[in-house]
Amino acid sequence: MLSELTVAELLHQTARGTPVPGGGSLSAMAAAVGAALAQMVAGLTAGRKQFDAVTPEMKELAKTAERLRADLLADMDRDADAYTAVMAAFRLPRDTATEMTHRADAIQQATREAARVPLAVAEKALEVMILAGTVVAKGNPNAMSDGAVSAMLARAALQGALFNVKINLRDIRDEAFTTRLSAQAEALDARARDLETTILSEIKR
């Protein structure tokens, strides 16, 4: 599993010139790191007397961040598996009409999944951005820069995941599917842009 590799091992595998792990898996990892940082800031806030008013919120935020972190680490392998399935579908035999039809259907099915997985990563990355915005605005100000890094990692992860959604949608023939996922991707991107502006303005105050 990718999430069980050391950082050095993961970077080595990424750099070695093979398609997996790629941008999709690393986008999930970036969002997971962002979730960990948001959880850290919440932990540096909750339980301190000067932050009594926000301690319950920070404790709940930490739980949410922990869940997202675990899900996103699993998404690293989900993304790699989805890409591997697409490549396997392309390698299916196509010597007969039946084989060609089966291969084409398998490619479409695998490519749809390869679009769904990064879309889910983007949705979770947006959740991490929301958490980061909260810790930046309400958390321990001494850790504001950590909250900012959380937000920007999640923002980059979201954008990276959406790149993978869009590139897979180009090869899908199901127009209703592509229209629906394109609309979802655009909505996520718009929300992320607004959140980024809000968070950065909070940091610059």
MILO-290461 format. One record per residue: residue in three letters; x, y, z of N, C-alpha, C in turn. Coordinates in Angstrom, 3 decimals. Atoms other than C-alpha are relative to their C-alpha. Layout:
REC   resn       n_c1       n_c2       n_c3      ca_c1      ca_c2      ca_c3       c_c1       c_c2       c_c3
REC    ALA          X          Y          Z          X          Y          Z          X          Y          Z
...
This chain:
REC   resn       n_c1       n_c2       n_c3      ca_c1      ca_c2      ca_c3       c_c1       c_c2       c_c3
REC    MET      0.846     -1.206      0.000      0.000      0.000      0.000      0.874      1.246      0.000
REC    LEU     -0.795     -1.218      0.110      1.284      3.438     -0.911      0.093      0.736      1.330
REC    SER      0.021     -0.745     -1.249      0.256      4.934      2.417      0.918     -0.595      1.059
REC    GLU     -0.876      0.647     -0.969      2.489      2.446      4.239      1.476      0.159     -0.337
REC    LEU     -1.394     -0.251      0.357      5.653      3.476      2.408      0.547      1.151      0.839
REC    THR     -0.613     -1.191     -0.597      8.121      5.822      4.041     -0.086      1.134     -1.015
REC    VAL      0.021     -1.150      0.907      8.206      9.328      2.599      1.055     -0.174     -1.087
REC    ALA     -1.080      0.177      0.971     11.530      8.547      0.934     -0.361     -1.066     -1.037
REC    GLU      0.390      1.072      0.926     10.168      5.319     -0.574     -1.076      0.477     -0.966
REC    LEU      1.068     -0.494      0.866      7.049      7.040     -1.888      0.556      0.952     -1.052
REC    LEU     -0.582     -0.944      0.953      9.064      9.823     -3.482      0.866     -0.724     -1.025
REC    HIS     -0.807      0.779      0.933     11.431      7.279     -5.009     -0.883     -0.683     -1.038
REC    GLN      0.913      0.663      0.939      8.551      5.332     -6.523     -0.630      1.000     -0.957
REC    THR      0.595     -1.024      0.850      7.017      8.534     -7.826      0.979      0.461     -1.072
REC    ALA     -1.006     -0.574      0.896     10.268      9.681     -9.417      0.583     -0.984     -1.002
REC    ARG     -0.735      1.002      0.780     11.272      6.418    -11.070     -0.440     -0.115     -1.454
REC    GLY      0.376     -0.004      1.412      9.426      7.050    -14.343     -1.093     -0.964     -0.370
REC    THR      1.159      0.850      0.265      6.399      4.778    -14.010     -1.272      0.801      0.298
REC    PRO      1.211     -0.814     -0.170      2.790      6.021    -14.169     -0.590     -0.009      1.402
REC    VAL      0.584      0.138     -1.335      1.908      4.826    -10.646      1.135     -0.130      1.015
REC    PRO      1.001     -1.019     -0.347      1.988      6.493     -8.201      0.215      1.272     -0.809
REC    GLY     -0.060     -1.217      0.790      1.155      9.680    -10.034     -0.690      1.149      0.697
REC    GLY      0.585     -1.205     -0.551     -0.538     12.994     -9.600     -1.260     -0.214      0.802
REC    GLY      1.225      0.265     -0.742     -3.801     11.508     -8.420      0.279     -0.468      1.415
REC    SER     -0.350      0.519     -1.322     -2.276      9.545     -5.564      0.669      1.072      0.854
REC    LEU     -0.696     -1.039     -0.760     -0.041     12.441     -4.570     -0.932      1.148      0.375
REC    SER      1.007     -0.989     -0.386     -3.012     14.813     -4.608     -0.727     -0.455      1.257
REC    ALA      0.642      0.539     -1.199     -4.729     12.537     -2.110      0.920      0.121      1.208
REC    MET     -0.944     -0.113     -1.097     -1.570     12.512     -0.016      0.092      1.441      0.499
REC    ALA     -0.088     -1.408     -0.390     -1.343     16.309     -0.058     -1.206      0.414      0.836
REC    ALA      1.198     -0.312     -0.775     -4.922     16.574      1.161      0.058     -0.643      1.377
REC    ALA     -0.147      0.673     -1.295     -4.160     14.038      3.901      0.952      0.760      0.907
REC    VAL     -0.930     -0.823     -0.790     -1.200     16.144      5.034     -0.705      1.263      0.485
REC    GLY      0.767     -1.175     -0.401     -3.487     19.173      5.045     -0.937     -0.306      1.149
REC    ALA      0.896      0.398     -1.088     -5.958     17.292      7.229      0.772     -0.179      1.298
REC    ALA     -0.820      0.193     -1.197     -3.174     16.338      9.629      0.388      1.338      0.622
REC    LEU     -0.365     -1.316     -0.515     -2.101     19.965      9.944     -1.187      0.698      0.652
REC    ALA      1.196     -0.590     -0.613     -5.656     21.125     10.602     -0.268     -0.647      1.353
REC    GLN      0.184      0.707     -1.264     -5.931     18.449     13.287      1.031      0.465      1.028
REC    MET     -1.045     -0.471     -0.899     -2.639     19.622     14.764     -0.364      1.351      0.614
REC    VAL      0.358     -1.331     -0.505     -3.818     23.230     15.046     -1.174     -0.097      0.978
REC    ALA      1.120      0.198     -0.921     -7.062     22.073     16.615      0.502     -0.510      1.345
REC    GLY     -0.566      0.535     -1.223     -5.012     20.122     19.146      0.781      1.033      0.792
REC    LEU     -0.733     -1.075     -0.668     -2.917     23.186     19.917     -0.927      1.090      0.529
REC    THR      0.996     -0.985     -0.426     -6.131     25.120     20.580     -0.891     -0.550      1.101
REC    ALA      0.950      0.588     -0.946     -8.532     22.803     22.405      0.653     -0.248      1.350
REC    GLY     -0.479      0.285     -1.347     -8.119     22.584     26.158      0.817      1.105      0.630
REC    ARG     -0.735     -1.134     -0.561     -6.237     25.856     26.574     -0.999      1.053      0.472
REC    LYS      0.986     -0.851     -0.659     -7.947     28.281     28.881     -0.451      1.160     -0.870
REC    GLN      0.356     -1.172      0.801     -7.818     31.239     26.509     -0.874     -0.347     -1.200
REC    PHE      0.812      0.438      1.137     -9.620     29.144     23.885     -1.190     -0.842      0.446
REC    ASP      1.121      0.777     -0.526    -12.364     27.695     26.100     -1.242      0.086     -0.890
REC    ALA      1.225     -0.214      0.784    -15.062     29.168     23.864     -0.045     -0.871     -1.256
REC    VAL     -0.030      0.775      1.248    -13.908     27.193     20.837      0.476     -1.428      0.217
REC    THR     -0.522      1.346     -0.262    -12.628     24.039     22.555     -0.930     -1.109     -0.510
REC    PRO      0.869      1.068      0.529    -15.743     21.912     21.776      0.059     -0.083     -1.526
REC    GLU     -0.061     -0.016      1.471    -15.627     22.992     18.118      1.316     -0.585     -0.491
REC    MET     -1.302      0.499      0.416    -11.916     22.248     17.888      0.127     -1.508      0.204
REC    LYS     -0.035      1.440     -0.235    -12.351     18.786     19.387     -0.762     -0.751     -1.088
REC    GLU      0.771      0.619      1.083    -15.027     17.939     16.825      0.742      0.117     -1.320
REC    LEU     -0.771     -0.216      1.230    -12.895     19.420     14.064      1.139     -1.011     -0.095
REC    ALA     -1.106      0.962     -0.004     -9.994     17.203     15.099     -0.479     -1.396     -0.387
REC    LYS      0.554      1.307      0.356    -12.197     14.103     14.832     -0.288     -0.082     -1.500
REC    THR      0.297     -0.026      1.435    -13.357     15.120     11.372      1.278     -0.062     -0.815
REC    ALA     -1.281     -0.006      0.705     -9.791     15.821     10.273      0.648     -1.377      0.020
REC    GLU     -0.579      1.345     -0.103     -8.669     12.409     11.521     -0.688     -0.958     -0.965
REC    ARG      0.736      0.852      0.935    -11.415     10.693      9.529      0.398      0.290     -1.441
REC    LEU     -0.374     -0.375      1.357    -10.560     12.628      6.390      1.415     -0.468     -0.325
REC    ARG     -1.388      0.431      0.213     -6.879     11.865      6.808      0.057     -1.477     -0.336
REC    ALA      0.018      1.442      0.266     -7.568      8.128      6.940     -0.607     -0.304     -1.368
REC    ASP      0.652      0.223      1.292     -9.916      8.267      3.944      0.918      0.394     -1.146
REC    LEU     -0.861     -0.490      1.077     -7.454     10.265      1.876      1.238     -0.878     -0.179
REC    LEU     -1.113      0.943      0.139     -4.588      7.904      2.641     -0.445     -1.235     -0.781
REC    ALA      0.534      1.130      0.764     -6.779      5.065      1.365     -0.213      0.379     -1.460
REC    ASP      0.211     -0.466      1.373     -7.544      7.171     -1.716      1.279     -0.031     -0.819
REC    MET     -1.249      0.115      0.745     -3.872      7.074     -2.628      0.029     -1.307     -0.779
REC    ASP      0.025      1.302      0.671     -4.268      3.385     -3.419     -1.202     -0.143     -0.921
REC    ARG      1.175      0.060      0.881     -7.768      3.777     -4.845      0.318      0.645     -1.347
REC    ASP     -0.339     -0.673      1.256     -6.423      6.211     -7.407      0.966     -0.838     -0.828
REC    ALA     -0.952      0.846      0.719     -3.491      3.984     -8.307     -0.692     -1.229     -0.586
REC    ASP      0.731      1.179      0.484     -5.813      0.979     -8.612     -0.898      0.348     -1.189
REC    ALA      0.881     -0.416      1.102     -8.214      2.923    -10.842      0.797      0.172     -1.286
REC    TYR     -0.844     -0.180      1.185     -5.406      3.898    -13.211      0.479     -1.351     -0.529
REC    THR     -0.473      1.325      0.409     -4.053      0.344    -13.237     -1.104     -0.770     -0.726
REC    ALA      1.129      0.680      0.644     -7.528     -0.937    -14.152     -0.221      0.511     -1.418
REC    VAL      0.128     -0.559      1.347     -7.679      1.424    -17.122      1.058     -0.612     -0.920
REC    MET     -1.079      0.560      0.815     -4.316      0.200    -18.392     -0.249     -1.487     -0.292
REC    ALA      0.306      1.419      0.217     -5.409     -3.421    -17.909     -1.086     -0.161     -1.058
REC    ALA      1.076      0.069      0.991     -8.545     -2.753    -19.946      0.546      0.231     -1.407
REC    PHE     -0.590     -0.267      1.312     -6.473     -1.343    -22.796      0.811     -1.199     -0.507
REC    ARG     -0.796      1.161      0.415     -4.390     -4.545    -22.812     -0.848     -1.226     -0.333
REC    LEU      0.871      1.136      0.316     -7.419     -6.807    -23.309      0.086     -0.342     -1.494
REC    PRO     -0.089      0.398      1.420     -7.451     -8.817    -26.573     -1.089      0.661     -0.841
REC    ARG      0.967     -0.601      0.925     -9.195     -7.347    -29.594      0.098     -0.654     -1.384
REC    ASP     -0.159      0.739      1.257     -8.824    -10.038    -32.226     -1.324     -0.297     -0.684
REC    THR      1.317      0.276      0.577    -12.551    -10.642    -32.707     -0.946      1.156      0.328
REC    ALA      0.985     -1.048     -0.251    -15.618     -8.430    -32.783     -0.482     -0.048      1.448
REC    THR      0.448      0.144     -1.393    -16.729     -9.834    -29.440      1.049      0.535      0.965
REC    GLU     -1.083     -0.493     -0.858    -13.352     -9.144    -27.878      0.122      1.516     -0.075
REC    MET     -0.085     -1.453      0.155    -13.317     -5.630    -29.282     -1.109      0.708      0.780
REC    THR      1.119     -0.580     -0.745    -16.743     -4.912    -27.808      0.251     -0.087      1.502
REC    HIS     -0.291      0.185     -1.425    -15.743     -6.353    -24.438      1.096      0.969      0.460
REC    ARG     -1.106     -0.908     -0.350    -12.514     -4.345    -24.458     -0.483      1.436      0.089
REC    ALA      0.503     -1.377      0.004    -14.288     -1.104    -25.334     -0.867      0.269      1.236
REC    ASP      0.849     -0.158     -1.187    -16.843     -1.636    -22.563      0.844      0.057      1.275
REC    ALA     -0.869      0.031     -1.183    -14.112     -2.450    -20.048      0.761      1.306      0.145
REC    ILE     -0.709     -1.289     -0.039    -12.199      0.688    -20.975     -0.913      1.095      0.511
REC    GLN      0.941     -1.025     -0.437    -15.273      2.831    -20.518     -0.322     -0.133      1.491
REC    GLN      0.315      0.221     -1.415    -16.131      1.260    -17.170      1.171      0.422      0.891
REC    ALA     -1.180     -0.337     -0.796    -12.579      1.620    -15.864      0.265      1.503     -0.009
REC    THR     -0.248     -1.437      0.091    -12.299      5.186    -17.098     -1.014      0.789      0.810
REC    ARG      0.996     -0.653     -0.862    -15.537      6.156    -15.378      0.448     -0.042      1.468
REC    GLU     -0.486      0.113     -1.386    -14.094      4.844    -12.108      1.226      0.887      0.217
REC    ALA     -1.189     -0.843     -0.101    -10.843      6.680    -12.810     -0.355      1.482      0.086
REC    ALA      0.482     -1.371     -0.175    -12.892      9.890    -12.950     -0.689      0.165      1.348
REC    ARG      0.718     -0.090     -1.287    -15.005      9.108     -9.872      0.962      0.137      1.180
REC    VAL     -0.912      0.011     -1.153    -12.041      8.484     -7.570      0.597      1.382      0.260
REC    PRO     -0.537     -1.336     -0.291    -10.323     11.874     -8.002     -1.078      1.029      0.330
REC    LEU      1.079     -0.906     -0.381    -13.693     13.610     -7.805     -0.270     -0.122      1.498
REC    ALA      0.183      0.210     -1.443    -14.133     12.042     -4.362      1.147      0.618      0.788
REC    VAL     -1.149     -0.633     -0.653    -10.626     13.205     -3.452     -0.194      1.515      0.053
REC    ALA      0.234     -1.446      0.039    -11.524     16.732     -4.533     -1.048      0.416      1.029
REC    GLU      1.034     -0.301     -0.997    -14.648     16.645     -2.362      0.573     -0.012      1.410
REC    LYS     -0.621      0.074     -1.328    -12.607     15.585      0.656      1.008      1.130      0.198
REC    ALA     -0.943     -1.109     -0.101     -9.937     18.177     -0.104     -0.728      1.304      0.327
REC    LEU      0.792     -1.185     -0.329    -12.657     20.830     -0.011     -0.378     -0.014      1.482
REC    GLU      0.298      0.102     -1.426    -13.684     19.544      3.409      1.210      0.400      0.840
REC    VAL     -1.220     -0.372     -0.725    -10.071     19.904      4.528      0.202      1.510     -0.058
REC    MET     -0.112     -1.456      0.101    -10.014     23.468      3.223     -0.931      0.703      0.987
REC    ILE      0.958     -0.590     -0.939    -13.105     24.236      5.285      0.537     -0.089      1.426
REC    LEU     -0.592      0.160     -1.327    -11.428     22.825      8.389      1.169      0.960      0.190
REC    ALA     -1.150     -0.895     -0.081     -8.291     24.794      7.640     -0.450      1.441      0.191
REC    GLY      0.520     -1.350     -0.162    -10.315     27.970      7.288     -0.466      0.255      1.424
REC    THR      0.481     -0.138     -1.378    -11.831     27.350     10.701      1.154      0.162      0.975
REC    VAL     -1.112     -0.117     -0.949     -8.511     26.810     12.471      0.779      1.291     -0.222
REC    VAL     -0.652     -1.288      0.258     -7.049     29.864     10.760     -0.769      1.125      0.680
REC    ALA      0.825     -1.079     -0.540     -9.956     32.021     11.889     -0.174     -0.079      1.512
REC    LYS      0.361      0.147     -1.415    -10.564     30.569     15.363      1.057     -0.693      0.851
REC    GLY     -0.978      0.790     -0.735     -7.554     28.490     16.316      1.085      0.841      0.634
REC    ASN     -1.148     -0.641     -0.645     -4.409     29.291     18.241      0.762      0.837     -1.025
REC    PRO     -0.652     -0.845      1.004     -2.922     32.282     16.417      1.475     -0.307     -0.195
REC    ASN     -1.412      0.374      0.138      0.587     30.993     17.086      0.196     -1.113     -1.031
REC    ALA     -0.068      1.076      0.996     -0.229     28.119     14.716     -0.733      0.379     -1.288
REC    MET      0.738     -0.424      1.201     -1.943     30.222     12.042      0.719     -0.398     -1.285
REC    SER     -0.727      0.357      1.219      0.827     29.541      9.553     -0.183     -1.475     -0.334
REC    ASP      0.247      1.424      0.241      0.263     25.800      9.994     -1.382     -0.213     -0.601
REC    GLY      1.329      0.058      0.598     -3.417     26.313      9.288      0.008      0.465     -1.438
REC    ALA     -0.103     -0.502      1.370     -2.481     28.296      6.209      0.592     -1.050     -0.929
REC    VAL     -0.594      1.068      0.809     -0.265     25.479      4.940     -1.015     -1.112     -0.244
REC    SER      1.076      0.989      0.149     -3.136     23.065      5.576     -0.932      0.402     -1.135
REC    ALA      0.931     -0.485      1.018     -5.418     25.201      3.437      0.598     -0.068     -1.398
REC    MET     -0.605     -0.049      1.324     -2.951     25.586      0.577      0.321     -1.398     -0.531
REC    LEU     -0.190      1.384      0.441     -2.072     21.888      0.490     -1.315     -0.596     -0.489
REC    ALA      1.315      0.500      0.408     -5.760     21.047      0.348     -0.445      0.635     -1.311
REC    ARG      0.362     -0.703      1.255     -6.270     23.659     -2.378      0.727     -0.615     -1.188
REC    ALA     -0.771      0.617      1.084     -3.472     22.188     -4.477     -0.493     -1.418     -0.277
REC    ALA      0.513      1.361      0.170     -4.811     18.681     -3.859     -1.302      0.005     -0.777
REC    LEU      1.286     -0.089      0.687     -8.271     19.699     -4.985      0.209      0.291     -1.488
REC    GLN     -0.244     -0.337      1.399     -6.952     21.288     -8.163      0.614     -1.174     -0.756
REC    GLY     -0.625      1.153      0.640     -4.765     18.285     -8.906     -0.997     -1.110     -0.273
REC    ALA      1.012      1.038      0.185     -7.642     15.885     -8.396     -0.937      0.354     -1.156
REC    LEU      0.900     -0.413      1.079     -9.856     17.925    -10.717      0.665     -0.093     -1.368
REC    PHE     -0.708      0.228      1.263     -7.173     17.831    -13.411     -0.201     -1.446     -0.459
REC    ASN      0.156      1.414      0.346     -7.432     14.031    -13.271     -1.434     -0.343     -0.374
REC    VAL      1.397      0.191      0.396    -11.228     14.144    -13.394     -0.179      0.408     -1.463
REC    LYS      0.232     -0.548      1.341    -11.167     16.282    -16.514      0.693     -0.811     -1.086
REC    ILE     -0.709      0.738      1.048     -8.550     14.272    -18.368     -0.671     -1.343     -0.269
REC    ASN      0.710      1.257      0.219    -10.530     11.069    -17.831     -1.348      0.207     -0.675
REC    LEU      1.293     -0.261      0.620    -13.827     12.641    -18.827      0.109      0.146     -1.514
REC    ARG     -0.175     -0.173      1.444    -12.385     13.350    -22.276     -0.209     -1.301     -0.766
REC    ASP      0.051      1.292      0.682    -12.405      9.618    -23.062     -1.274     -0.786      0.285
REC    ILE      1.238      0.695     -0.359    -15.873      8.763    -21.727     -1.119      0.380     -0.977
REC    ARG      1.025     -0.250      1.017    -18.688      8.385    -24.258     -1.368      0.305      0.606
REC    ASP      1.284     -0.205     -0.672    -21.533      8.581    -21.731     -0.180      1.500      0.281
REC    GLU      0.125     -1.453     -0.101    -22.630     12.195    -22.190     -0.643      0.441      1.316
REC    ALA      0.655     -0.361     -1.257    -24.920     12.248    -19.165      0.988     -0.083      1.160
REC    PHE     -1.011      0.173     -1.052    -22.080     10.973    -16.972      1.001      1.150     -0.027
REC    THR     -1.005     -1.059      0.101    -19.562     13.497    -18.273     -0.587      1.365      0.367
REC    THR      0.647     -1.274     -0.338    -22.033     16.376    -17.964     -0.167      0.135      1.507
REC    ARG      0.217     -0.042     -1.455    -22.846     15.462    -14.378      1.306      0.213      0.750
REC    LEU     -1.260     -0.140     -0.722    -19.236     15.056    -13.256      0.691      1.331     -0.299
REC    SER     -0.577     -1.311      0.335    -18.128     18.176    -15.108     -0.632      1.106      0.847
REC    ALA      0.695     -0.999     -0.816    -20.764     20.202    -13.283      0.443     -0.081      1.458
REC    GLN     -0.460      0.165     -1.379    -19.694     18.735     -9.945      1.413      0.537      0.169
REC    ALA     -1.379     -0.484     -0.063    -16.053     19.496    -10.696      0.049      1.522     -0.023
REC    GLU      0.021     -1.462      0.098    -16.831     23.086    -11.666     -0.504      0.628      1.303
REC    ALA      0.527     -0.517     -1.266    -18.845     23.596     -8.488      1.053     -0.087      1.103
REC    LEU     -1.063      0.145     -0.989    -15.996     22.260     -6.350      1.093      1.040     -0.213
REC    ASP     -1.047     -0.973      0.303    -13.495     24.495     -8.112     -0.437      1.408      0.404
REC    ALA      0.498     -1.324     -0.366    -15.670     27.576     -7.627     -0.016      0.187      1.508
REC    ARG      0.036     -0.094     -1.464    -16.157     26.820     -3.942      1.409      0.134      0.559
REC    ALA     -1.378     -0.056     -0.472    -12.422     26.283     -3.486      0.606      1.374     -0.228
REC    ARG     -0.511     -1.352      0.282    -11.620     29.613     -5.136     -0.503      0.997      1.045
REC    ASP      0.573     -0.905     -1.004    -13.966     31.419     -2.764      0.641     -0.226      1.372
REC    LEU     -0.608      0.315     -1.290    -12.547     29.610      0.256      1.439      0.487      0.072
REC    GLU     -1.390     -0.450      0.031     -8.989     30.357     -0.792      0.084      1.504      0.241
REC    THR      0.014     -1.453     -0.180     -9.790     34.065     -1.021     -0.300      0.371      1.447
REC    THR      0.388     -0.278     -1.388    -11.465     34.042      2.387      1.128     -0.322      0.975
REC    ILE     -1.074      0.418     -0.904     -8.634     32.140      4.078      1.203      0.916     -0.115
REC    LEU     -1.151     -0.877      0.180     -5.895     34.277      2.582     -0.252      1.387      0.590
REC    SER      0.328     -1.305     -0.588     -7.693     37.451      3.635      0.082     -0.066      1.518
REC    GLU     -0.071      0.188     -1.451     -7.902     36.064      7.178      1.469      0.004      0.456
REC    ILE     -1.420      0.072     -0.353     -4.167     35.371      7.212      0.655      1.371     -0.074
REC    LYS     -0.635     -1.312      0.224     -3.303     38.863      5.976     -0.517      1.091      0.936
REC    ARG      0.564     -1.022     -0.866     -5.387     40.662      8.600      1.038      0.542      0.967
